[in-house]
Amino acid sequence: MAEATKNTRTVVETVFTLKLSTEEAETLTAVLVKVSGSLVDSPRKHTDSILKGLRKAGARDWEADGHPYWLADKAQRGIYFNNYGSEKAFNGRSGIRF
């Protein structure tokens, strides 16, 4: 005769919640739009997720007139993330660096 058992497990997820002023949210947006890299295989996917969350919450689009983004030095390249597991990710240390 067949037997079946029910297994239940609890998954604990750690989350962080930020409370930002409008100016802080816009400044964070200005920084995050300067990040590049793979939206699939690098930490860039997280910055894109944060940007979407800020937009959904009502933060002003970075392309709007008067947004802090326009105060950024356009000659600076921004931040580029290599893919997880790439040779550049190790930088001679143990663990993955990004």
N, C-alpha and C positions, 0 to 999 in steps of 0.2 A: 504494500500500500504506500502511496506517495506521502511524503512528509513536507511540510512547509514551515518556515519560521520567519518571523518578522523581526528585522533588525532596525533599530533606530539609533541614529548618531546625531550629535550636536556639532554644528560647525560654528566656530567663533570667528567673526570677522572684525578686524579693527578698522575703524573709520575716524577721520578727522573732520571737524567742522570749523570753518573760519567765519568769523563775524567781521565784515569789512565795511568801512564807510564807502560812500560813492567814490571819493577820490582814491581810496586804496584799491577798490575794484578796478577802476580805470587804469591805475598805474600797473597793477598786475596784468591787465589785458595788454597794455603797451609792451610789457616785457615778454609776455607769452607769444605775441605775434611775431617776434624776432627769432623764435626757435624753429629750426628746421631739422629734417631727418625723416626716416621712414615712419609712416602712420601705422605700420603693422609691426615692424621688427625692432623698434627703438623706443626709448622713453618719450619721444615726440607724441606718441599716441596718448599719453597721459596729459600733456600740455593741451592738446586739441580737445580732450574731454573736459578739462577745466574751463577752457574758453567757451565751449558750448554751454556749460553750466552757468557761467557768468552772463552770457547772452540771454539764456532762458530766464534767469533771475531779473533781467531788466537792465544790466549794465550797458552803457552806451557803446555803440560800435566804434572800433578804433579808427575807422575812416571818417568819423564825424568831425566837423569843424571844431577846433578848440580842444580836442582830445589830447591827453598827455603824450600819446604816441608821436604827435607832430613836434614835440620838444626833443625827441631822441635824435642823436647824431646819426644821420643817414649814412655817413661814411663808415660807421662801424658795421661789421658783418653780422653780428648776432651770435647765437649759439647753435651749433650743429651737433646733433647726436648721431654717433655711429650705431650700427645695429648691435643688438645683444649678441654676445658670443663672438664678435669680430676680434681680430688680432689687436686692433687699436683699443679695444675695451679693457685690456689687461694692464697696459702701461708698466709692466715689470713688477706688478704687485699681485698678491693672491686675490682671488675674487674678481668679479666683473666690475669694471669702472665705467662710468659714463659721464 
